[in-house]
Amino acid sequence: MKRVAVFWIGMALLLMIWPGGSSAAPTASGKLVYWVPVEQEVERGLSGFLERALTEAEKAQAKAVILEIDTLGGEVTAALEIGKLIRRSSVPVIAYIRGEAISAGAYIALNADQILMAPGSAMGAAEPRTFTGAVADPKIVSFWASNMRSAAEQGGRDGDLAAAMVDRNMEIKGLKKRGELLSLSADQAVEWNMADRIVPTDNEVLPAIGLGD
């Protein structure tokens, strides 16, 4: 189920916004934060939904947009569109990986301004595949690896690690052997600077980014 929760910090106001739905009206006090679950499959519908959410957050002058990610991936084209939306956003976008950020989910997270991870969560394993489940053409693999690398590097992260999530032929000493896909636990992601910190629960996300409780 796709939804956006909008919190006025200190005012206990919760607003749910559905795809194609309503807007949030600013009030005289409080800091506005949009909480946007990124769940299930990454596809064009999700791209349009996030575009509306980010546009609304900008109009409302929100302090941040939290993307709560738990997805096994989806369409490459949809993920690329979402990455562009995140990079263009004037509102800081924070990825909170609650469960899995696999494939397209990892790409979305890498475009965010900060990456927070829950204990037991993971990110990576972004090898592109066809509808039949076969590994995509080498040109597609190379194209997707370069986009993963760029997403990581724009956030000051290691592009080789991001590309290794896509390309089995890459080797990362002490982390990944040739022939494997890179997937990082929350502890590994923080240790290798692919995530900023571990945040145990969603109630601790706002304090972690300096926006109180």
N, C-alpha and C positions, 0 to 999 in steps of 0.2 A: 504494500500500500504506500503510495507516494503522498507525502504531506510536508508542510513546512511549519515548524513551530517558531513563533516570534515571541521573544521574552523581553519585557520591560524590566530590567534589573532593579530590584527594590520595590517593584509595584505589583508583583505577582499576577501579571496579566499574560495569559496564554492565548495565542491566536493561531488557528489552524487554517492554512491556505491550501486548497486543492488545485490540481492542474486546471487552468482556464478560469481560476476563481478570483477572489477578492483582493483587496489591498489593505495595508496596515497604515493607519493614520497616526502620525506622531502626536504625542501629548507634551505637556509643559516640562516634564522631568523624566529622568531615567535614561538608560542607555539601551538602544535597540540592538538585538542580536537575532539573526535568522538561523534556525537549526533545521538543516535539510537532510533527511535520510537518503542515501544513495544505495538502494537495495536491488536485489534480483538482477536481471540482465541489463547491461548497458546497451541501449538502443536509441533510435531517433526520438522516440517519445520522451525519454529521459532528458535528452538534449534540449528539447523545447521546453520542458518543465523547468529545468535549471536556468534556462535563459530568462524565463518569466520571473523566477525567484530572485536571480541576481539583479535584474532590472528594477524590481520592486525594492530590493534592499538598498540600491543606490538612490532611488527616489526618496526613500524614507530616511536616508542618511544614517544607515545602520553602522554600528561600530565594527561588526564582523559577521561573516557567514560561516557557520560550522557545517561541514559536509560529514555526516556520520556514515562511514563506508563499510558495507558488508556485501560484497559481490564477487562472483567467480568470473566476471568479465562480460564480454559481449562483442559488439561490432566495433571494428577499428575506426570506421568513419565517424561513428557517433562519439567515440572517445576523443578523437581529434577535434571535433567541434566543441566538446565540453572543455577540453584543454584551452582552446582559444578564448572561450567565455571567461574562464577563471583568470587567465593572464590579463585580459582586458578590464577586469573588474576594478573599479576604484575603491571598493570595499575589501579589506583584507579577507582572504579565504583561508580557513584552517581545515585541514583534513583530520578527522578523528577516525582511525581505523578500529572499529569495534570488533570485527570478526576477520573476514578475509578481504584483502585488496589484491585480487589475482588478475593478471592480464590487463584488460582495459581499466580495471579498478586501480591497479598500481600506477598506470599512466595518469589517471585523474589525480591521485594523491600527490604525485611528483610535481604537478603544476601548482599546487597550493603554496601559500606563503609559509605555512608551518605544517608539520606532520606530527600528530600525536597518535600513540598506539595503546590499546588496552592490553593488559597481560593476556598471553595466549593467542594474540592476533598474529597475522602474517601478511607479507606482501611479496609479490614477485610472480614467477612462473608465467611469463607473458608471451610465450611462443604462439604466433598466429596459426590458426588452423582453418581448413575449409569446412563447409557445411557437412561433409561426410566424415569429418574427424581427422583427415590426413593433414600432415604438416604443409603449410602454405608454400608456394613457389619461393625459391631462394631470394628472388627480387623483393617479394613482399616481406620476407623475414628481415632483409637488410634495411628496407624502408622503415619498418616498424622499430627496429633496433635503433636507427638513427633518431627517430622521434622520441623514443624513450631516453636516449642519451641527452638530447637537447632539453627535454623536460627536467631531467635531473640537474644538468649544468646551470640552467637559468635560476635554479634555486640554491646554487652553491654546493651541490652534491656530486658524488662521483659518477661520471657518465659511463665509465666502464662497468660499474656494478649494475646500472640500469640496463645497459646493452646486454649484459650477461643473463638477465632475466628472460631475454628473447633468443639469444644465439647460443646454441649448445656447443659450438666450436670454441667459444671463449673459455679461458681458464683464469680463475682468480685465486692466487696463491693463498692457502690457508682458509679458503671459503668454498671454492667450487672447482670441481674437476672437469676436464674436457668431456663432453658427451652428456652433461647434466644441465638442467635449467636452474638458475639461481632463485631461491625463495628464502626470505629472511624472516626469522621470528622477531618479535618485538624487541627482545634483548639484543639480537644481532643487528637489527636496523639502527638502534640507537648507538651501539658500539661502533658501527661503520659509518655513522653520520648520514644514514638514509632516512632517519626520523629524528625528531628533536627530543622527545621524551616519552616516557611511559606514564599514562594517566589511568589509574585503576577503574574509575567509574565515570559515567557521563556527568554526574553531579560535580566532578572535580575539573571539568574541562574549562569552564569560564574562569575560575581562579587561576588555572594554569596559564592562561593567556592574558592575565592582568585585568580581568573584567569583573572581579568580585564573585559572589556566590549567587 
